[in-house]
């Protein structure tokens, strides 16, 4: 007789971590990029240089794109797993894709605006 505490229905933890990277990691990275831009705006204005804001913004954009790629690579495996995983796969793709679009939109103002504006 199987025990109620057996691991017969455990999740693939690596897959779950990859999906939660897209669901939780991408929005946190965007928030960190936004806050970094706000903090470095004062230094950028003092130095009259946009590099203080542009470089971290594009570094975070590259990291968010990498997180989205991890999520896209994990999605096919999630489709063939047990029931909650396919749903989490679609949510992860949606959130990570949305964060790529939001990060690209957030990356435009540092390119066109002067740091002291």
N, C-alpha and C positions, 0 to 999 in steps of 0.2 A: 504494500500500500504506500503510495507516494506521500511524502510529508508536505504539509502546507508551506513549509519554508524552503522547499527545494528550488533550484535555479533552472527549472525546465523552461521558464518563459522569460529569461533575462534579455535585456537589450544589448545590442552591439554598442559598447561605450565609445569606441572610436568614431563610429558613424554619428552617434548622438552628439559628441563633442564637435564634429565638423558642422553639423546642422545648427547647433547653438552658437557656433562662431558667427554664422551668418545672421541669426536671429538677434543675438545680444551684442556680439562684437562689433558689427558694422555700425549700428547706431551709436555705440559708445565711442568708437573711433571718430565718427563725424562730430559728436559733441566735444571731444577732446581737441579736434582740429579747430572747431569754432572758438573754443576758449583760448587756445594757443594764439590764434589770430588776434583776439581782443587784447591779450596780455602783451603781445609783441608789437601792437600798433603804436604804443607810446615810444618804444625804442626806435621803431621805424620812422616815426615823425621827428624824433630828435636827430637821427642820423640823416634825414632826408633821403632815405633809401627804401625801396619797396622790397628788397631782398629778404628783410626780416619777416615779412608776412608771406611772400610768394613761395619761398623754398619750403617751409613747413607745410603749407597748404597742399603743395603738389606731392610731398612725401606722404602725407596722410591719404591723398587721393590714390596713390599707387598702392598703399597698404589696403585700402578698402577694395580696390579692384582685385587684389590678390585674395582677400577674404571671399569675394564673390566667386572667384575661380575655384576656391576650395569647396564652396557650397555647390557649385555646378557639378563638380566632379563627384561629390557625395550623393547627389540626387538620384542617379540611376540605381545605386545600391539601395537607397531608401525605398524606391518604388517596389522592390522585390522583398521587402522585409514585412514584419507584422504590422497590423493596422495603424497604430498611431504614427509610425515612421513615414509613410507616404505623405500624410498630411503635413507633418513637420518639414518634410523636404520641400513641398510647395510653398509653405510659409517662409522658409529660409531663403528660397530663391526670390520670392516677392520682396521680402525686407531688404535683402542684400542688393537686389536690382534697384529698388527705390533709393537706397542709400548711395549707390553709384550716381544716380541722376541728381540727387540732392547735393552730393559733394561736388559734382561738376558745376552745378548752378552756384554753389557757394564759392567756387574757385574763380569765378569771373570777376567779382568786384575788386579783389586785390590787383588784378591786371589792369583795370581801367581807371580806378580811383587813386588819387594821391593819398599817401598815408595820413596826412593831416586833415583830410576832409571828413 
